[in-house]
Amino acid sequence: MAKKKTTLACSVCGSRNYSKSVNEGQRTERLEVKKFCKYCKKHTLHRETK
């Protein structure tokens, strides 16, 4: 399996703060992780973007 590099965007302000490598397997939903946003200055939900 090849790994694909994806970007995580803040769900509040929309800034793309983090990148993560994930497997390109049988995934149907996007990755959602709670991380710190330096623009909002708080922990928010970050979603995978294309």
mmCIF file of the N, C-alpha and C atoms, coordinates in Angstrom:
data_MODEL
# 
_entry.id   MODEL 
# 
loop_
_atom_site.group_PDB 
_atom_site.id 
_atom_site.type_symbol 
_atom_site.label_atom_id 
_atom_site.label_alt_id 
_atom_site.label_comp_id 
_atom_site.label_asym_id 
_atom_site.label_entity_id 
_atom_site.label_seq_id 
_atom_site.pdbx_PDB_ins_code 
_atom_site.Cartn_x 
_atom_site.Cartn_y 
_atom_site.Cartn_z 
_atom_site.occupancy 
_atom_site.B_iso_or_equiv 
_atom_site.pdbx_formal_charge 
_atom_site.auth_seq_id 
_atom_site.auth_comp_id 
_atom_site.auth_asym_id 
_atom_site.auth_atom_id 
_atom_site.pdbx_PDB_model_num 
ATOM 1   N N  . MET A 1 1  ? 0.833   -1.190 0.000  1.00 0.00 ? 1  MET A N  1 
ATOM 2   C CA . MET A 1 1  ? 0.000   0.000  0.000  1.00 0.00 ? 1  MET A CA 1 
ATOM 3   C C  . MET A 1 1  ? 0.876   1.252  0.000  1.00 0.00 ? 1  MET A C  1 
ATOM 4   N N  . ALA A 1 2  ? 0.535   2.162  -0.841 1.00 0.00 ? 2  ALA A N  1 
ATOM 5   C CA . ALA A 1 2  ? 1.248   3.432  -0.895 1.00 0.00 ? 2  ALA A CA 1 
ATOM 6   C C  . ALA A 1 2  ? 0.645   4.402  0.111  1.00 0.00 ? 2  ALA A C  1 
ATOM 7   N N  . LYS A 1 3  ? 1.485   5.237  0.679  1.00 0.00 ? 3  LYS A N  1 
ATOM 8   C CA . LYS A 1 3  ? 0.998   6.246  1.616  1.00 0.00 ? 3  LYS A CA 1 
ATOM 9   C C  . LYS A 1 3  ? 0.764   7.546  0.870  1.00 0.00 ? 3  LYS A C  1 
ATOM 10  N N  . LYS A 1 4  ? -0.296  8.239  1.263  1.00 0.00 ? 4  LYS A N  1 
ATOM 11  C CA . LYS A 1 4  ? -0.673  9.486  0.616  1.00 0.00 ? 4  LYS A CA 1 
ATOM 12  C C  . LYS A 1 4  ? -0.564  10.607 1.636  1.00 0.00 ? 4  LYS A C  1 
ATOM 13  N N  . LYS A 1 5  ? -0.042  11.740 1.226  1.00 0.00 ? 5  LYS A N  1 
ATOM 14  C CA . LYS A 1 5  ? 0.097   12.879 2.121  1.00 0.00 ? 5  LYS A CA 1 
ATOM 15  C C  . LYS A 1 5  ? -1.150  13.751 2.019  1.00 0.00 ? 5  LYS A C  1 
ATOM 16  N N  . THR A 1 6  ? -1.810  13.977 3.162  1.00 0.00 ? 6  THR A N  1 
ATOM 17  C CA . THR A 1 6  ? -3.014  14.799 3.183  1.00 0.00 ? 6  THR A CA 1 
ATOM 18  C C  . THR A 1 6  ? -2.811  15.987 4.110  1.00 0.00 ? 6  THR A C  1 
ATOM 19  N N  . THR A 1 7  ? -3.653  16.973 3.966  1.00 0.00 ? 7  THR A N  1 
ATOM 20  C CA . THR A 1 7  ? -3.585  18.188 4.762  1.00 0.00 ? 7  THR A CA 1 
ATOM 21  C C  . THR A 1 7  ? -4.785  18.259 5.676  1.00 0.00 ? 7  THR A C  1 
ATOM 22  N N  . LEU A 1 8  ? -4.569  18.711 6.919  1.00 0.00 ? 8  LEU A N  1 
ATOM 23  C CA . LEU A 1 8  ? -5.660  18.883 7.871  1.00 0.00 ? 8  LEU A CA 1 
ATOM 24  C C  . LEU A 1 8  ? -5.982  20.365 7.987  1.00 0.00 ? 8  LEU A C  1 
ATOM 25  N N  . ALA A 1 9  ? -7.263  20.708 7.818  1.00 0.00 ? 9  ALA A N  1 
ATOM 26  C CA . ALA A 1 9  ? -7.702  22.097 7.881  1.00 0.00 ? 9  ALA A CA 1 
ATOM 27  C C  . ALA A 1 9  ? -8.589  22.300 9.100  1.00 0.00 ? 9  ALA A C  1 
ATOM 28  N N  . CYS A 1 10 ? -8.456  23.461 9.733  1.00 0.00 ? 10 CYS A N  1 
ATOM 29  C CA . CYS A 1 10 ? -9.266  23.816 10.897 1.00 0.00 ? 10 CYS A CA 1 
ATOM 30  C C  . CYS A 1 10 ? -10.713 23.990 10.460 1.00 0.00 ? 10 CYS A C  1 
ATOM 31  N N  . SER A 1 11 ? -11.653 23.433 11.236 1.00 0.00 ? 11 SER A N  1 
ATOM 32  C CA . SER A 1 11 ? -13.064 23.536 10.874 1.00 0.00 ? 11 SER A CA 1 
ATOM 33  C C  . SER A 1 11 ? -13.653 24.892 11.238 1.00 0.00 ? 11 SER A C  1 
ATOM 34  N N  . VAL A 1 12 ? -12.961 25.690 12.079 1.00 0.00 ? 12 VAL A N  1 
ATOM 35  C CA . VAL A 1 12 ? -13.472 26.996 12.484 1.00 0.00 ? 12 VAL A CA 1 
ATOM 36  C C  . VAL A 1 12 ? -13.017 28.083 11.514 1.00 0.00 ? 12 VAL A C  1 
ATOM 37  N N  . CYS A 1 13 ? -11.692 28.235 11.336 1.00 0.00 ? 13 CYS A N  1 
ATOM 38  C CA . CYS A 1 13 ? -11.180 29.320 10.497 1.00 0.00 ? 13 CYS A CA 1 
ATOM 39  C C  . CYS A 1 13 ? -10.785 28.867 9.096  1.00 0.00 ? 13 CYS A C  1 
ATOM 40  N N  . GLY A 1 14 ? -10.628 27.557 8.866  1.00 0.00 ? 14 GLY A N  1 
ATOM 41  C CA . GLY A 1 14 ? -10.317 27.047 7.537  1.00 0.00 ? 14 GLY A CA 1 
ATOM 42  C C  . GLY A 1 14 ? -8.847  27.020 7.180  1.00 0.00 ? 14 GLY A C  1 
ATOM 43  N N  . SER A 1 15 ? -7.955  27.408 8.102  1.00 0.00 ? 15 SER A N  1 
ATOM 44  C CA . SER A 1 15 ? -6.527  27.413 7.783  1.00 0.00 ? 15 SER A CA 1 
ATOM 45  C C  . SER A 1 15 ? -5.986  25.988 7.795  1.00 0.00 ? 15 SER A C  1 
ATOM 46  N N  . ARG A 1 16 ? -5.056  25.722 6.886  1.00 0.00 ? 16 ARG A N  1 
ATOM 47  C CA . ARG A 1 16 ? -4.464  24.388 6.756  1.00 0.00 ? 16 ARG A CA 1 
ATOM 48  C C  . ARG A 1 16 ? -3.170  24.356 7.548  1.00 0.00 ? 16 ARG A C  1 
ATOM 49  N N  . ASN A 1 17 ? -3.220  23.776 8.747  1.00 0.00 ? 17 ASN A N  1 
ATOM 50  C CA . ASN A 1 17 ? -2.111  23.834 9.686  1.00 0.00 ? 17 ASN A CA 1 
ATOM 51  C C  . ASN A 1 17 ? -1.228  22.593 9.692  1.00 0.00 ? 17 ASN A C  1 
ATOM 52  N N  . TYR A 1 18 ? -1.787  21.427 9.464  1.00 0.00 ? 18 TYR A N  1 
ATOM 53  C CA . TYR A 1 18 ? -1.053  20.182 9.651  1.00 0.00 ? 18 TYR A CA 1 
ATOM 54  C C  . TYR A 1 18 ? -1.097  19.339 8.384  1.00 0.00 ? 18 TYR A C  1 
ATOM 55  N N  . SER A 1 19 ? -0.074  18.490 8.219  1.00 0.00 ? 19 SER A N  1 
ATOM 56  C CA . SER A 1 19 ? -0.082  17.492 7.155  1.00 0.00 ? 19 SER A CA 1 
ATOM 57  C C  . SER A 1 19 ? 0.198   16.137 7.790  1.00 0.00 ? 19 SER A C  1 
ATOM 58  N N  . LYS A 1 20 ? -0.364  15.091 7.189  1.00 0.00 ? 20 LYS A N  1 
ATOM 59  C CA . LYS A 1 20 ? -0.258  13.755 7.753  1.00 0.00 ? 20 LYS A CA 1 
ATOM 60  C C  . LYS A 1 20 ? -0.225  12.761 6.602  1.00 0.00 ? 20 LYS A C  1 
ATOM 61  N N  . SER A 1 21 ? 0.546   11.704 6.754  1.00 0.00 ? 21 SER A N  1 
ATOM 62  C CA . SER A 1 21 ? 0.571   10.658 5.740  1.00 0.00 ? 21 SER A CA 1 
ATOM 63  C C  . SER A 1 21 ? -0.339  9.522  6.189  1.00 0.00 ? 21 SER A C  1 
ATOM 64  N N  . VAL A 1 22 ? -1.222  9.105  5.283  1.00 0.00 ? 22 VAL A N  1 
ATOM 65  C CA . VAL A 1 22 ? -2.204  8.065  5.588  1.00 0.00 ? 22 VAL A CA 1 
ATOM 66  C C  . VAL A 1 22 ? -2.170  7.012  4.491  1.00 0.00 ? 22 VAL A C  1 
ATOM 67  N N  . ASN A 1 23 ? -2.650  5.806  4.813  1.00 0.00 ? 23 ASN A N  1 
ATOM 68  C CA . ASN A 1 23 ? -2.744  4.736  3.827  1.00 0.00 ? 23 ASN A CA 1 
ATOM 69  C C  . ASN A 1 23 ? -3.897  5.010  2.875  1.00 0.00 ? 23 ASN A C  1 
ATOM 70  N N  . GLU A 1 24 ? -3.717  4.643  1.614  1.00 0.00 ? 24 GLU A N  1 
ATOM 71  C CA . GLU A 1 24 ? -4.736  4.853  0.599  1.00 0.00 ? 24 GLU A CA 1 
ATOM 72  C C  . GLU A 1 24 ? -5.650  3.651  0.488  1.00 0.00 ? 24 GLU A C  1 
ATOM 73  N N  . GLY A 1 25 ? -5.944  2.991  1.566  1.00 0.00 ? 25 GLY A N  1 
ATOM 74  C CA . GLY A 1 25 ? -6.703  1.748  1.553  1.00 0.00 ? 25 GLY A CA 1 
ATOM 75  C C  . GLY A 1 25 ? -8.183  1.925  1.326  1.00 0.00 ? 25 GLY A C  1 
ATOM 76  N N  . GLN A 1 26 ? -8.979  1.168  2.044  1.00 0.00 ? 26 GLN A N  1 
ATOM 77  C CA . GLN A 1 26 ? -10.430 1.125  1.881  1.00 0.00 ? 26 GLN A CA 1 
ATOM 78  C C  . GLN A 1 26 ? -11.133 2.155  2.751  1.00 0.00 ? 26 GLN A C  1 
ATOM 79  N N  . ARG A 1 27 ? -10.614 3.376  2.808  1.00 0.00 ? 27 ARG A N  1 
ATOM 80  C CA . ARG A 1 27 ? -11.220 4.405  3.653  1.00 0.00 ? 27 ARG A CA 1 
ATOM 81  C C  . ARG A 1 27 ? -12.392 5.047  2.933  1.00 0.00 ? 27 ARG A C  1 
ATOM 82  N N  . THR A 1 28 ? -13.480 5.273  3.675  1.00 0.00 ? 28 THR A N  1 
ATOM 83  C CA . THR A 1 28 ? -14.651 5.903  3.075  1.00 0.00 ? 28 THR A CA 1 
ATOM 84  C C  . THR A 1 28 ? -14.891 7.296  3.645  1.00 0.00 ? 28 THR A C  1 
ATOM 85  N N  . GLU A 1 29 ? -14.542 7.520  4.899  1.00 0.00 ? 29 GLU A N  1 
ATOM 86  C CA . GLU A 1 29 ? -14.761 8.834  5.501  1.00 0.00 ? 29 GLU A CA 1 
ATOM 87  C C  . GLU A 1 29 ? -13.431 9.564  5.665  1.00 0.00 ? 29 GLU A C  1 
ATOM 88  N N  . ARG A 1 30 ? -13.526 10.873 5.837  1.00 0.00 ? 30 ARG A N  1 
ATOM 89  C CA . ARG A 1 30 ? -12.326 11.687 5.998  1.00 0.00 ? 30 ARG A CA 1 
ATOM 90  C C  . ARG A 1 30 ? -11.850 11.654 7.445  1.00 0.00 ? 30 ARG A C  1 
ATOM 91  N N  . LEU A 1 31 ? -10.561 11.872 7.616  1.00 0.00 ? 31 LEU A N  1 
ATOM 92  C CA . LEU A 1 31 ? -9.943  11.877 8.932  1.00 0.00 ? 31 LEU A CA 1 
ATOM 93  C C  . LEU A 1 31 ? -10.331 13.137 9.698  1.00 0.00 ? 31 LEU A C  1 
ATOM 94  N N  . GLU A 1 32 ? -10.716 12.976 10.970 1.00 0.00 ? 32 GLU A N  1 
ATOM 95  C CA . GLU A 1 32 ? -11.054 14.110 11.826 1.00 0.00 ? 32 GLU A CA 1 
ATOM 96  C C  . GLU A 1 32 ? -10.280 13.975 13.130 1.00 0.00 ? 32 GLU A C  1 
ATOM 97  N N  . VAL A 1 33 ? -9.470  14.994 13.464 1.00 0.00 ? 33 VAL A N  1 
ATOM 98  C CA . VAL A 1 33 ? -8.620  14.972 14.646 1.00 0.00 ? 33 VAL A CA 1 
ATOM 99  C C  . VAL A 1 33 ? -8.755  16.312 15.358 1.00 0.00 ? 33 VAL A C  1 
ATOM 100 N N  . LYS A 1 34 ? -8.776  16.273 16.695 1.00 0.00 ? 34 LYS A N  1 
ATOM 101 C CA . LYS A 1 34 ? -8.816  17.507 17.459 1.00 0.00 ? 34 LYS A CA 1 
ATOM 102 C C  . LYS A 1 34 ? -7.381  17.959 17.715 1.00 0.00 ? 34 LYS A C  1 
ATOM 103 N N  . LYS A 1 35 ? -7.003  19.133 17.161 1.00 0.00 ? 35 LYS A N  1 
ATOM 104 C CA . LYS A 1 35 ? -5.645  19.653 17.271 1.00 0.00 ? 35 LYS A CA 1 
ATOM 105 C C  . LYS A 1 35 ? -5.683  21.129 17.627 1.00 0.00 ? 35 LYS A C  1 
ATOM 106 N N  . PHE A 1 36 ? -4.503  21.671 17.988 1.00 0.00 ? 36 PHE A N  1 
ATOM 107 C CA . PHE A 1 36 ? -4.400  23.087 18.346 1.00 0.00 ? 36 PHE A CA 1 
ATOM 108 C C  . PHE A 1 36 ? -4.238  23.927 17.089 1.00 0.00 ? 36 PHE A C  1 
ATOM 109 N N  . CYS A 1 37 ? -5.053  24.965 16.959 1.00 0.00 ? 37 CYS A N  1 
ATOM 110 C CA . CYS A 1 37 ? -4.952  25.913 15.848 1.00 0.00 ? 37 CYS A CA 1 
ATOM 111 C C  . CYS A 1 37 ? -4.277  27.177 16.359 1.00 0.00 ? 37 CYS A C  1 
ATOM 112 N N  . LYS A 1 38 ? -3.161  27.558 15.740 1.00 0.00 ? 38 LYS A N  1 
ATOM 113 C CA . LYS A 1 38 ? -2.428  28.727 16.218 1.00 0.00 ? 38 LYS A CA 1 
ATOM 114 C C  . LYS A 1 38 ? -3.111  30.030 15.834 1.00 0.00 ? 38 LYS A C  1 
ATOM 115 N N  . TYR A 1 39 ? -4.046  30.001 14.889 1.00 0.00 ? 39 TYR A N  1 
ATOM 116 C CA . TYR A 1 39 ? -4.770  31.209 14.502 1.00 0.00 ? 39 TYR A CA 1 
ATOM 117 C C  . TYR A 1 39 ? -5.987  31.440 15.396 1.00 0.00 ? 39 TYR A C  1 
ATOM 118 N N  . CYS A 1 40 ? -6.676  30.352 15.776 1.00 0.00 ? 40 CYS A N  1 
ATOM 119 C CA . CYS A 1 40 ? -7.819  30.457 16.700 1.00 0.00 ? 40 CYS A CA 1 
ATOM 120 C C  . CYS A 1 40 ? -7.348  30.491 18.157 1.00 0.00 ? 40 CYS A C  1 
ATOM 121 N N  . LYS A 1 41 ? -6.132  30.007 18.404 1.00 0.00 ? 41 LYS A N  1 
ATOM 122 C CA . LYS A 1 41 ? -5.529  29.910 19.736 1.00 0.00 ? 41 LYS A CA 1 
ATOM 123 C C  . LYS A 1 41 ? -6.324  29.012 20.685 1.00 0.00 ? 41 LYS A C  1 
ATOM 124 N N  . LYS A 1 42 ? -6.856  27.897 20.130 1.00 0.00 ? 42 LYS A N  1 
ATOM 125 C CA . LYS A 1 42 ? -7.550  26.907 20.943 1.00 0.00 ? 42 LYS A CA 1 
ATOM 126 C C  . LYS A 1 42 ? -7.586  25.580 20.191 1.00 0.00 ? 42 LYS A C  1 
ATOM 127 N N  . HIS A 1 43 ? -7.968  24.515 20.890 1.00 0.00 ? 43 HIS A N  1 
ATOM 128 C CA . HIS A 1 43 ? -8.085  23.199 20.272 1.00 0.00 ? 43 HIS A CA 1 
ATOM 129 C C  . HIS A 1 43 ? -9.399  23.131 19.501 1.00 0.00 ? 43 HIS A C  1 
ATOM 130 N N  . THR A 1 44 ? -9.306  22.813 18.218 1.00 0.00 ? 44 THR A N  1 
ATOM 131 C CA . THR A 1 44 ? -10.483 22.702 17.366 1.00 0.00 ? 44 THR A CA 1 
ATOM 132 C C  . THR A 1 44 ? -10.406 21.423 16.556 1.00 0.00 ? 44 THR A C  1 
ATOM 133 N N  . LEU A 1 45 ? -11.502 21.076 15.931 1.00 0.00 ? 45 LEU A N  1 
ATOM 134 C CA . LEU A 1 45 ? -11.559 19.898 15.085 1.00 0.00 ? 45 LEU A CA 1 
ATOM 135 C C  . LEU A 1 45 ? -10.922 20.208 13.736 1.00 0.00 ? 45 LEU A C  1 
ATOM 136 N N  . HIS A 1 46 ? -9.974  19.386 13.325 1.00 0.00 ? 46 HIS A N  1 
ATOM 137 C CA . HIS A 1 46 ? -9.303  19.533 12.034 1.00 0.00 ? 46 HIS A CA 1 
ATOM 138 C C  . HIS A 1 46 ? -9.726  18.367 11.142 1.00 0.00 ? 46 HIS A C  1 
ATOM 139 N N  . ARG A 1 47 ? -10.142 18.683 9.906  1.00 0.00 ? 47 ARG A N  1 
ATOM 140 C CA . ARG A 1 47 ? -10.599 17.667 8.974  1.00 0.00 ? 47 ARG A CA 1 
ATOM 141 C C  . ARG A 1 47 ? -9.643  17.536 7.802  1.00 0.00 ? 47 ARG A C  1 
ATOM 142 N N  . GLU A 1 48 ? -9.599  16.334 7.238  1.00 0.00 ? 48 GLU A N  1 
ATOM 143 C CA . GLU A 1 48 ? -8.746  16.058 6.090  1.00 0.00 ? 48 GLU A CA 1 
ATOM 144 C C  . GLU A 1 48 ? -9.271  16.764 4.852  1.00 0.00 ? 48 GLU A C  1 
ATOM 145 N N  . THR A 1 49 ? -8.379  17.418 4.106  1.00 0.00 ? 49 THR A N  1 
ATOM 146 C CA . THR A 1 49 ? -8.748  18.048 2.845  1.00 0.00 ? 49 THR A CA 1 
ATOM 147 C C  . THR A 1 49 ? -8.065  17.315 1.708  1.00 0.00 ? 49 THR A C  1 
ATOM 148 N N  . LYS A 1 50 ? -8.522  17.556 0.522  1.00 0.00 ? 50 LYS A N  1 
ATOM 149 C CA . LYS A 1 50 ? -7.931  16.889 -0.643 1.00 0.00 ? 50 LYS A CA 1 
ATOM 150 C C  . LYS A 1 50 ? -6.793  17.688 -1.212 1.00 0.00 ? 50 LYS A C  1 
# 
